[in-house]
Amino acid sequence: MKLKNKILLIFFIIAQLPVLLTGYLAYRINKETLEQETISYLVATNLQKSVRINHWINNAAHDLEYLASIPFLREKIIKEIDKHDTHTSEHEQFQEDVIQNYLRPMMLKGGFIEVFILRLTDGLILLSTDSLQAEKIKENRPYFLEGLTGTYVQNVFYSIALQQQGMVISTPISDAGGHPVAVLAARLNLKDLSSIMEERSDLKATEDTYLVNPQNYFITEPRYGKEYALRKTVYTKGVQNALQGQNGTAFYPDYRGIPVIGAYKYLPERSIALITEIDQEEYLAPIKRLQRTTLGIGALMAVLSLLAGWIYADALLNPLLRLVAAVNKTGADNLIFTEAIPGKHEIAQLAKAFAGMTERLQETLVSRDELQKEVEERRKAEAELQNALVQLSRSNKELEQFAYVASHDLQEPLRMVSSYVQLLAERYKDQLDEKAQKFINYAVDGAVRMQVLIQDLLSFSRVSTRGLAFSQVDCNVLLAEAIDNLQTSIRTAEAVVTSDLLPAVYGDKIQIVQVFQNLIANSIKFCANKPPTVHVSAELSAGTWRFSVRDNGIGIDVKHTDKIFVIFQRLHTREEYPGTGIGLALCKRIVERHGGEIWFESEVDKGTTFYFTLPKTEAEI
């Protein structure tokens, strides 16, 4: 992609990011706000209409109970029930009187479509505001059976006789002793119930509220349906949840298959579902308007950003193209760069820097022969250094072989001298005077010391050549082995050797035992006239384990620092402290073989602490 296109793309992205981010946040916030507002409205509508439904039914029940409690009406009905003939003129007069003076006014007042009285014995309708229903027997109807014991409200049902849906309220008519003598019943006008469902505010254009019975039939007509009541079923998510006794809201397709947001409520006293729904398209309309506005702003910002990017790209690229053309003219045969780009911007600075670079390059080319000569000399020096390293390696190997051969070949003559001198002393001890015996002892002691020196020299030379392969070893076990090897010295000196918990390291277990053993032996030996105390510890430092061996001995003067790790160097006479002086040199060689260091800190007469480091892991060896 060309630089100009990249600049335009960057300007476009920079301009669009705030718009997109703002639009997204506004969309989320407004969507959540509108969603919560709509849900609150739907839930409040359901609550209000459930209260209206219960109020409507309770008012009708109270009106019917009041009518049944009128003493004059109750006495008329009791007298009429005692008569067996219902076809007399007196009975007709009774019907006319009760219907005109009591039932019909109640029908008009209470919103009933029919008010009727049933006989106690067989459920016969004694009289009714609907003359077609008179003398029909309703002994098996729930409103008759339940109405004998108290006020009963029957849920909406479809009446086959009337060919319409109905809802009946019944209550007993009792005598002065409280015994029922008849049942007063009334059919509610369900248009009033539909009117409650059809009440809508102007806030929601697609608001739809309806009732559903436990058999999933519509009880009232939905807004977008015709002749649905008790004729069609509905199984939407809101209806199913409500009929399961739940109250809440959900997003789902309604009975038309259109996505809605619905609030559902179960009315347990009526065993019906109350549903209020609003089309999702309506509540999302402000969001869509916001999206269109955001897209318009985004398009405008895109045009402006591309225009600004175009202008900026031209201002940036024109001097850059001039610089590229000038650079292309500069080659191996022409190192003179004369293009001057005016201004203080970065491209002008780059042009100046390139000019300076060509000048320095010319100077470099002038001294190219000298540089080539220096390279040849360095190659020659490296070759000589490599040869010296090879010679040094060969010399080291020969030295190790010499030390081994010399030590091995010297062993046998020394053993022979020592043996024959001892044999001479044993066989001629009675013929030799005290001075001769002393000379023989000197000779034997010298031979023995020579053997020890040779053995130490051999051990020193074998540190690198005869060592074991490195492996993970537990220093607690190795320290215990070293202490066990020194048991005789420890008991004799009444020494106390303690330690902290030591780590596991990678190394040669035999040589590490030898380091612990030599350092502890020195601590016990160089302790003057007090019981030695030695403490061994370790801590992790800079990725390696740093061990310390601390004692309470005679200490070491700092002026002997350069001698302390040199082979066969001694700071005391053999009469004061026996030994060959190879122990610390051997420790140093072993530690260096493991890639570590060894040093000490000491104060005269206050003790010494030897430190040495060992690698933490195998990769560090």
KEKOLSE-629049 format. One record per residue (C-alpha): x, y, z; residue in one letter. Coordinates in Angstrom, 2 decimals. Example, Ala and Ser with C-alpha at 12.3 -4.5 7.8 and 13.67 -1.06 7.14 Angstrom:
BEGIN
east, north, up, r
12.30, -4.50, 7.80, a
13.67, -1.06, 7.14, s
// end
This chain:
BEGIN
east, north, up, r
0.00, 0.00, 0.00, m
1.34, 3.41, -0.94, k
2.14, 5.92, 1.78, l
-0.54, 8.34, 0.56, k
-3.19, 5.65, 0.78, n
-1.95, 4.75, 4.26, k
-2.24, 8.38, 5.36, i
-5.79, 8.61, 3.98, l
-6.68, 5.36, 5.75, l
-5.24, 6.62, 9.05, i
-7.20, 9.89, 8.80, f
-10.34, 7.95, 7.98, f
-9.91, 5.62, 10.95, i
-9.08, 8.48, 13.34, i
-12.19, 10.37, 12.22, a
-14.47, 7.35, 12.40, q
-13.37, 5.95, 15.76, l
-14.95, 8.72, 17.91, p
-18.13, 8.61, 15.83, v
-18.39, 4.85, 16.05, l
-17.55, 4.79, 19.75, l
-19.99, 7.60, 20.55, t
-22.67, 6.02, 18.40, g
-22.16, 2.63, 20.01, y
-22.30, 4.04, 23.55, l
-25.36, 6.14, 22.69, a
-27.02, 3.10, 21.14, y
-26.34, 0.93, 24.19, r
-27.44, 3.58, 26.69, i
-30.57, 4.57, 24.78, n
-31.50, 0.98, 24.05, k
-31.20, 0.01, 27.71, e
-33.10, 3.14, 28.79, t
-35.92, 2.61, 26.30, l
-36.05, -1.07, 27.13, e
-36.36, -0.39, 30.86, q
-38.93, 2.34, 30.24, e
-41.02, 0.04, 28.04, t
-40.81, -2.84, 30.50, i
-41.83, -0.56, 33.38, s
-44.77, 0.72, 31.33, y
-45.94, -2.81, 30.44, l
-45.63, -4.08, 34.02, v
-47.50, -1.03, 35.33, a
-50.23, -1.52, 32.70, t
-50.67, -5.16, 33.70, n
-50.84, -4.22, 37.36, l
-53.38, -1.47, 36.70, q
-55.59, -3.68, 34.57, k
-55.46, -6.58, 37.02, s
-56.64, -4.17, 39.72, v
-59.42, -2.95, 37.39, r
-60.52, -6.51, 36.63, i
-60.69, -7.47, 40.31, n
-62.45, -4.21, 41.14, h
-65.02, -4.81, 38.38, w
-65.73, -8.37, 39.56, i
-65.81, -7.40, 43.25, n
-68.25, -4.54, 42.59, n
-70.54, -6.88, 40.68, a
-70.37, -9.44, 43.50, a
-71.12, -6.79, 46.13, h
-74.11, -5.53, 44.13, d
-75.46, -9.07, 43.84, l
-74.94, -9.73, 47.57, e
-76.76, -6.51, 48.39, y
-79.74, -7.53, 46.23, l
-79.88, -10.96, 47.91, a
-79.94, -9.34, 51.33, s
-82.99, -7.09, 50.75, i
-85.55, -8.34, 53.32, p
-88.67, -7.59, 51.26, f
-87.31, -9.46, 48.22, l
-86.21, -12.37, 50.40, r
-89.72, -12.70, 51.96, e
-91.42, -12.60, 48.55, k
-89.14, -15.36, 47.25, i
-89.68, -17.54, 50.35, i
-93.48, -17.26, 50.00, k
-93.35, -18.02, 46.29, e
-91.09, -21.05, 46.75, i
-93.64, -22.61, 49.14, d
-96.17, -22.66, 46.31, k
-96.03, -25.63, 44.03, h
-97.96, -24.19, 41.10, d
-95.90, -21.70, 39.06, t
-98.52, -21.11, 36.38, h
-101.02, -19.08, 38.33, t
-101.77, -15.47, 37.81, s
-100.31, -14.74, 41.25, e
-97.00, -16.27, 40.20, h
-96.95, -14.20, 37.07, e
-97.64, -11.13, 39.18, q
-94.75, -12.15, 41.48, f
-92.40, -12.49, 38.52, q
-93.39, -9.17, 37.08, e
-92.99, -7.43, 40.42, d
-89.58, -8.89, 41.26, v
-88.14, -8.48, 37.76, i
-89.30, -4.91, 37.30, q
-88.55, -3.65, 40.80, n
-85.41, -5.58, 41.72, y
-83.73, -7.65, 39.00, l
-83.88, -5.32, 36.04, r
-82.63, -2.23, 37.95, p
-79.77, -4.37, 39.29, m
-79.00, -5.60, 35.76, m
-78.69, -2.04, 34.51, l
-76.74, -0.81, 37.54, k
-74.31, -3.70, 37.91, g
-73.42, -4.16, 34.25, g
-75.19, -7.55, 33.98, f
-76.81, -8.94, 30.82, i
-79.10, -11.27, 32.80, e
-80.15, -11.63, 36.44, v
-82.03, -14.76, 37.53, f
-83.14, -16.75, 40.60, i
-82.79, -20.55, 40.88, l
-84.90, -22.76, 43.09, r
-83.03, -24.52, 45.88, l
-84.42, -28.01, 45.31, t
-83.65, -28.61, 41.64, d
-81.94, -25.53, 40.20, g
-85.03, -24.45, 38.29, l
-84.91, -20.83, 37.12, i
-87.93, -19.32, 38.89, l
-87.61, -15.98, 37.14, l
-85.10, -14.20, 34.90, s
-84.70, -10.92, 33.13, t
-84.31, -13.06, 29.99, d
-87.75, -14.68, 29.57, s
-86.27, -17.37, 27.32, l
-84.28, -18.76, 30.25, q
-87.25, -19.05, 32.67, a
-88.04, -22.52, 34.03, e
-84.82, -24.05, 32.71, k
-83.08, -26.40, 35.12, i
-79.43, -25.62, 36.04, k
-78.90, -28.07, 38.87, e
-75.47, -29.20, 37.57, n
-74.04, -25.76, 36.88, r
-71.12, -24.68, 39.10, p
-72.72, -21.32, 39.80, y
-75.78, -23.15, 41.26, f
-73.85, -25.72, 43.29, l
-71.25, -23.26, 44.60, e
-73.80, -20.46, 45.03, g
-75.65, -22.44, 47.71, l
-72.77, -21.93, 50.16, t
-71.50, -18.47, 49.35, g
-70.69, -15.91, 46.69, t
-69.11, -17.61, 43.69, y
-67.50, -16.13, 40.57, v
-67.30, -18.52, 37.65, q
-64.47, -17.96, 35.20, n
-65.24, -17.06, 31.61, v
-66.72, -19.97, 29.65, f
-68.46, -20.51, 26.35, y
-72.21, -21.02, 26.75, s
-73.57, -23.46, 24.18, i
-77.17, -22.44, 25.02, a
-76.46, -18.74, 24.51, l
-73.86, -19.29, 21.75, q
-71.54, -16.80, 23.40, q
-68.97, -16.49, 26.15, q
-70.21, -15.83, 29.63, g
-69.20, -15.20, 33.19, m
-71.63, -15.83, 36.07, v
-71.62, -14.59, 39.67, i
-73.95, -16.31, 42.18, s
-74.80, -15.88, 45.85, t
-77.35, -17.56, 48.19, p
-80.69, -16.03, 49.27, i
-81.15, -17.09, 52.88, s
-84.03, -16.97, 55.33, d
-83.91, -15.25, 58.70, a
-82.13, -18.25, 60.19, g
-79.35, -18.11, 57.59, g
-80.51, -21.18, 55.65, h
-80.37, -20.88, 51.84, p
-83.79, -20.91, 50.11, v
-82.66, -19.97, 46.60, a
-79.66, -18.86, 44.52, v
-79.41, -15.39, 43.01, l
-77.20, -15.36, 39.88, a
-76.20, -12.87, 37.20, a
-74.36, -13.00, 33.93, r
-71.69, -10.32, 33.64, l
-71.51, -8.18, 30.53, n
-68.10, -9.15, 29.16, l
-68.06, -6.06, 27.01, k
-67.07, -4.23, 30.18, d
-64.13, -6.64, 30.57, l
-63.17, -6.05, 26.94, s
-63.41, -2.32, 27.53, s
-60.90, -2.62, 30.35, i
-58.53, -4.51, 28.05, m
-59.00, -1.97, 25.25, e
-58.11, 1.04, 27.38, e
-54.82, 2.42, 26.08, r
-52.70, 5.51, 26.60, s
-51.38, 7.61, 23.76, d
-47.80, 6.72, 24.70, l
-47.61, 3.38, 22.88, k
-49.15, 3.11, 19.43, a
-49.05, -0.71, 19.20, t
-50.11, -1.52, 22.78, e
-52.22, -4.70, 22.94, d
-53.75, -6.25, 26.10, t
-55.77, -9.47, 26.32, y
-56.71, -12.35, 28.63, l
-56.08, -16.07, 28.08, v
-57.68, -18.99, 29.99, n
-55.86, -22.16, 31.20, p
-56.80, -23.94, 27.96, q
-54.84, -21.28, 26.01, n
-58.00, -19.72, 24.54, y
-58.37, -15.99, 24.22, f
-60.93, -14.67, 26.73, i
-61.01, -11.14, 25.31, t
-60.47, -10.01, 21.75, e
-56.86, -9.02, 21.06, p
-56.32, -5.74, 19.29, r
-55.29, -7.31, 16.01, y
-57.73, -10.22, 16.05, g
-61.40, -10.73, 15.16, k
-63.63, -13.34, 16.81, e
-60.65, -14.80, 18.67, y
-62.36, -14.94, 22.10, a
-62.90, -18.59, 23.13, l
-62.37, -19.56, 19.50, r
-58.60, -19.44, 18.97, k
-55.68, -20.57, 21.10, t
-52.34, -18.86, 21.68, v
-49.04, -20.45, 22.81, y
-46.58, -17.57, 22.87, t
-43.73, -17.48, 25.39, k
-45.52, -14.85, 27.47, g
-48.75, -16.89, 27.66, v
-46.92, -20.10, 28.54, q
-44.91, -18.44, 31.32, n
-48.00, -16.74, 32.77, a
-50.08, -19.95, 32.77, l
-47.25, -21.60, 34.70, q
-47.82, -19.06, 37.46, g
-44.97, -16.68, 36.51, q
-44.92, -12.89, 36.28, n
-42.34, -11.06, 34.18, g
-41.34, -9.74, 30.76, t
-39.82, -11.30, 27.67, a
-39.02, -10.76, 23.98, f
-40.89, -13.15, 21.65, y
-43.13, -13.37, 18.55, p
-46.79, -12.68, 19.40, d
-49.92, -14.46, 18.12, y
-49.38, -12.73, 14.74, r
-45.73, -13.86, 14.55, g
-44.50, -10.26, 14.98, i
-41.62, -9.66, 17.45, p
-42.91, -7.92, 20.57, v
-41.79, -7.09, 24.08, i
-44.45, -8.42, 26.41, g
-45.31, -8.32, 30.09, a
-47.20, -11.34, 31.44, y
-49.04, -11.70, 34.73, k
-50.94, -14.63, 36.24, y
-54.22, -13.86, 38.06, l
-54.52, -16.83, 40.45, p
-58.00, -15.96, 41.72, e
-59.29, -16.16, 38.12, r
-56.77, -18.75, 36.82, s
-56.13, -16.60, 33.76, i
-53.14, -14.94, 32.07, a
-53.01, -11.18, 31.54, l
-50.80, -10.19, 28.60, i
-49.74, -6.70, 27.50, t
-47.48, -6.37, 24.45, e
-45.82, -3.68, 22.33, i
-44.18, -4.24, 18.96, d
-40.40, -4.27, 19.20, q
-40.25, -2.09, 16.11, e
-42.06, 0.70, 17.99, e
-39.77, 0.72, 21.04, y
-36.71, 0.45, 18.77, l
-37.84, 3.33, 16.50, a
-35.81, 6.00, 18.44, p
-32.76, 3.71, 18.28, i
-33.10, 3.43, 14.51, k
-33.38, 7.20, 14.22, r
-30.20, 7.49, 16.29, l
-28.48, 4.95, 14.02, q
-29.43, 6.94, 10.93, r
-28.16, 10.13, 12.54, t
-24.90, 8.44, 13.53, t
-24.43, 7.07, 10.01, l
-25.00, 10.55, 8.58, g
-22.45, 12.09, 10.93, i
-20.04, 9.24, 10.17, g
-20.38, 9.80, 6.42, a
-19.78, 13.54, 6.83, l
-16.75, 12.91, 9.04, m
-15.44, 10.39, 6.51, a
-15.59, 12.96, 3.70, v
-13.95, 15.66, 5.83, l
-11.24, 13.27, 7.09, s
-10.41, 12.08, 3.55, l
-10.18, 15.69, 2.38, l
-7.90, 16.62, 5.29, a
-5.83, 13.47, 4.71, g
-5.45, 14.31, 1.03, w
-4.19, 17.82, 1.82, i
-1.82, 16.53, 4.52, y
-0.53, 13.72, 2.29, a
0.34, 16.17, -0.48, d
2.12, 18.47, 1.99, a
4.09, 15.50, 3.33, l
4.79, 13.55, 0.15, l
5.92, 16.34, -2.20, n
9.18, 17.05, -0.31, p
9.58, 13.35, 0.33, l
9.36, 12.56, -3.40, l
11.95, 15.24, -4.07, r
14.20, 13.60, -1.50, l
13.69, 10.15, -3.09, v
14.57, 11.50, -6.54, a
17.73, 13.11, -5.17, a
18.72, 9.91, -3.37, v
18.24, 7.89, -6.56, n
20.72, 10.17, -8.34, k
23.29, 9.50, -5.63, t
25.21, 6.31, -6.47, g
28.57, 4.64, -6.23, a
30.09, 7.06, -8.74, d
28.33, 10.14, -7.41, n
28.33, 10.67, -3.65, l
27.57, 14.39, -3.86, i
24.07, 15.14, -2.50, f
22.99, 18.70, -3.32, t
19.20, 18.60, -2.97, e
18.14, 21.18, -0.33, a
14.65, 20.82, 1.09, i
13.54, 24.05, 2.78, p
11.83, 24.09, 6.14, g
12.35, 22.81, 9.66, k
10.23, 19.68, 9.39, h
11.56, 16.14, 9.69, e
12.01, 15.59, 5.93, i
14.21, 18.67, 5.68, a
16.23, 17.36, 8.63, q
16.44, 13.96, 6.91, l
17.80, 15.61, 3.77, a
20.46, 17.38, 5.81, k
21.34, 14.14, 7.60, a
21.61, 12.30, 4.26, f
23.91, 15.01, 2.92, a
26.11, 14.64, 5.98, g
26.09, 10.86, 5.57, m
27.30, 11.11, 1.94, t
30.13, 13.39, 3.06, e
31.20, 10.91, 5.70, r
30.87, 8.08, 3.20, l
33.25, 9.84, 0.85, q
35.77, 10.14, 3.67, e
35.26, 6.46, 4.43, t
35.87, 5.43, 0.83, l
39.10, 7.44, 0.78, v
40.44, 5.35, 3.67, s
39.09, 2.05, 2.28, r
42.55, 0.66, 1.56, d
43.68, 1.39, 5.09, e
40.56, -0.31, 6.44, l
41.20, -3.37, 4.28, q
44.76, -3.55, 5.60, k
43.50, -3.32, 9.19, e
41.03, -6.15, 8.50, v
43.84, -8.34, 7.19, e
45.94, -7.62, 10.26, e
43.04, -8.52, 12.55, r
42.52, -11.79, 10.70, r
46.19, -12.61, 11.10, k
46.07, -11.79, 14.83, a
42.97, -13.97, 15.26, e
44.73, -16.86, 13.51, a
47.76, -16.48, 15.78, e
45.49, -16.33, 18.84, l
43.68, -19.48, 17.74, q
47.01, -21.24, 17.26, n
48.14, -20.10, 20.72, a
44.92, -21.51, 22.22, l
45.56, -24.85, 20.53, v
49.14, -24.88, 21.84, q
47.89, -23.96, 25.34, l
45.36, -26.80, 25.28, s
48.04, -29.25, 24.17, r
50.39, -27.94, 26.86, s
47.72, -28.38, 29.54, n
47.11, -31.96, 28.47, k
50.85, -32.71, 28.47, e
51.19, -31.08, 31.90, l
48.39, -33.20, 33.30, e
50.00, -36.31, 31.79, q
53.38, -35.31, 33.23, f
51.91, -34.75, 36.69, a
50.25, -38.15, 36.59, y
53.36, -39.99, 35.29, v
55.70, -38.15, 37.64, a
53.51, -38.82, 40.64, s
53.05, -42.48, 39.72, h
56.73, -43.10, 38.93, d
57.89, -41.37, 42.12, l
55.62, -43.46, 44.33, q
57.56, -46.69, 43.99, e
61.11, -45.33, 44.78, p
59.75, -43.45, 47.79, l
58.03, -46.57, 49.13, r
61.31, -48.48, 48.64, m
63.41, -45.80, 50.44, v
60.92, -45.61, 53.29, s
60.71, -49.42, 53.61, s
64.48, -50.02, 53.61, y
65.19, -47.17, 56.01, v
62.60, -48.55, 58.41, q
64.08, -52.07, 57.96, l
67.54, -50.68, 58.64, l
66.35, -49.00, 61.84, a
64.64, -52.18, 63.01, e
67.53, -54.54, 62.27, r
70.41, -52.38, 63.55, y
68.64, -50.47, 66.29, k
70.94, -51.97, 68.94, d
74.08, -50.98, 67.03, q
73.03, -47.39, 66.28, l
73.37, -44.54, 68.68, d
70.64, -41.98, 69.46, e
71.80, -39.56, 66.77, k
71.68, -42.26, 64.07, a
68.15, -43.22, 65.16, q
67.14, -39.56, 64.88, k
68.57, -39.33, 61.34, f
66.68, -42.47, 60.31, i
63.46, -40.98, 61.68, n
64.09, -37.81, 59.68, y
64.56, -39.91, 56.53, a
61.36, -41.90, 57.11, v
59.38, -38.74, 57.88, d
60.70, -37.05, 54.76, g
59.80, -40.03, 52.60, a
56.27, -40.14, 54.06, v
55.81, -36.39, 53.55, r
57.08, -36.77, 49.99, m
54.48, -39.47, 49.37, q
51.72, -37.25, 50.76, v
52.87, -34.36, 48.56, l
52.88, -36.60, 45.51, i
49.39, -37.94, 46.34, q
48.12, -34.38, 46.80, d
49.74, -33.31, 43.53, l
48.13, -36.26, 41.76, l
44.71, -35.39, 43.24, s
45.14, -31.77, 42.17, f
45.95, -32.77, 38.58, s
42.99, -35.17, 38.38, r
40.30, -32.61, 39.33, v
39.46, -31.92, 35.67, s
40.52, -35.20, 34.08, t
39.21, -37.82, 36.51, r
36.10, -36.09, 37.87, g
32.63, -37.67, 37.66, l
29.92, -36.45, 35.28, a
27.74, -33.75, 36.85, f
24.32, -34.73, 38.21, s
21.78, -33.37, 40.65, q
23.01, -34.04, 44.20, v
21.62, -33.27, 47.64, d
24.16, -31.20, 49.58, c
22.65, -32.32, 52.90, n
23.71, -35.91, 52.06, v
27.17, -34.82, 50.87, l
27.80, -32.75, 54.02, l
26.77, -35.71, 56.17, a
29.30, -37.90, 54.33, e
32.08, -35.35, 54.84, a
31.29, -35.11, 58.57, i
31.30, -38.89, 58.82, d
34.79, -38.99, 57.22, n
36.00, -36.52, 59.87, l
34.49, -38.27, 62.91, q
37.88, -39.07, 64.47, t
39.09, -35.45, 64.22, s
35.73, -34.13, 65.45, i
35.73, -36.38, 68.54, r
39.38, -35.67, 69.31, t
38.92, -31.89, 69.11, a
35.43, -32.02, 70.72, e
34.22, -30.00, 67.74, a
30.60, -29.08, 67.05, v
29.55, -29.03, 63.36, v
26.07, -27.64, 62.53, t
24.27, -26.71, 59.33, s
21.13, -25.18, 57.90, d
18.98, -26.99, 55.35, l
21.10, -27.14, 52.19, l
19.86, -27.15, 48.57, p
20.32, -29.63, 45.74, a
22.87, -28.60, 43.08, v
24.38, -30.01, 39.88, y
27.92, -31.20, 40.23, g
30.46, -33.95, 41.00, d
29.30, -35.45, 44.30, k
32.78, -36.81, 45.26, i
34.50, -33.48, 44.66, q
31.78, -31.49, 46.53, i
32.25, -33.87, 49.50, v
35.98, -33.14, 49.28, q
35.34, -29.34, 49.40, v
33.13, -29.67, 52.52, f
35.64, -32.06, 54.11, q
38.73, -29.85, 53.48, n
37.04, -26.65, 54.73, l
35.65, -28.31, 57.89, i
38.99, -30.04, 58.57, a
40.79, -26.68, 58.34, n
38.24, -25.11, 60.72, s
38.87, -27.89, 63.26, i
42.67, -27.80, 62.83, k
43.17, -24.02, 63.03, f
41.28, -23.43, 66.28, c
43.97, -22.85, 68.94, a
43.03, -24.04, 72.42, n
39.21, -23.89, 72.39, k
36.57, -26.36, 71.18, p
35.93, -25.70, 67.45, p
32.43, -24.71, 66.26, t
31.67, -24.91, 62.56, v
28.42, -23.88, 60.84, h
27.54, -24.59, 57.20, v
24.75, -22.68, 55.40, s
23.63, -21.68, 51.88, a
21.55, -18.92, 50.29, e
20.42, -18.12, 46.76, l
22.28, -15.14, 45.35, s
22.15, -13.82, 41.76, a
20.89, -17.14, 40.40, g
23.57, -19.30, 42.12, t
23.85, -20.99, 45.50, w
26.37, -19.32, 47.79, r
27.66, -21.66, 50.50, f
29.44, -20.53, 53.66, s
31.56, -22.44, 56.20, v
32.01, -20.32, 59.37, r
34.32, -21.19, 62.28, d
35.65, -19.67, 65.52, n
39.33, -20.37, 64.79, g
42.52, -18.33, 64.78, i
41.55, -16.33, 61.68, g
43.67, -15.28, 58.66, i
45.55, -12.05, 58.25, d
44.36, -10.18, 55.12, v
47.98, -9.78, 53.96, k
47.98, -13.50, 53.13, h
44.97, -13.22, 50.77, t
47.10, -13.81, 47.65, d
48.77, -16.94, 49.11, k
45.86, -18.74, 50.72, i
44.67, -20.61, 47.58, f
48.13, -21.25, 46.07, v
49.24, -24.89, 45.95, i
51.71, -25.95, 48.71, f
51.65, -22.48, 50.25, q
51.65, -22.59, 54.08, r
51.16, -19.79, 56.60, l
52.45, -21.83, 59.60, h
55.20, -24.35, 60.25, t
54.51, -28.11, 60.15, r
55.29, -28.24, 63.86, e
52.48, -25.73, 64.59, e
49.85, -27.11, 62.20, y
50.57, -30.26, 60.13, p
49.61, -30.52, 56.46, g
50.90, -30.03, 52.91, t
49.14, -26.76, 52.04, g
47.19, -28.19, 49.11, i
43.69, -28.37, 50.67, g
42.47, -24.86, 49.80, l
44.12, -24.95, 46.36, a
42.26, -28.18, 45.69, l
38.97, -26.60, 46.85, c
39.56, -23.66, 44.51, k
40.25, -25.95, 41.53, r
37.09, -28.01, 42.25, i
34.86, -24.95, 42.64, v
36.22, -23.40, 39.43, e
35.57, -26.67, 37.62, r
31.90, -26.24, 38.64, h
31.85, -22.68, 37.27, g
31.91, -21.07, 40.72, g
34.16, -18.88, 42.87, e
35.71, -19.25, 46.33, i
36.85, -16.54, 48.78, w
36.99, -15.85, 52.47, f
36.36, -13.21, 55.13, e
38.32, -13.30, 58.37, s
39.54, -11.46, 61.45, e
42.56, -12.62, 63.40, v
41.54, -14.53, 66.56, d
37.82, -14.11, 65.69, k
37.31, -16.85, 63.12, g
37.04, -17.26, 59.38, t
34.15, -17.73, 56.92, t
34.89, -19.41, 53.59, f
32.40, -18.77, 50.76, y
32.00, -20.69, 47.51, f
29.32, -20.71, 44.81, t
27.78, -23.59, 42.88, l
25.34, -23.40, 39.95, p
21.60, -23.62, 40.68, k
20.66, -25.65, 37.58, t
22.30, -27.89, 35.05, e
22.04, -25.24, 32.31, a
24.17, -22.88, 34.39, e
27.10, -25.26, 34.83, i
// end
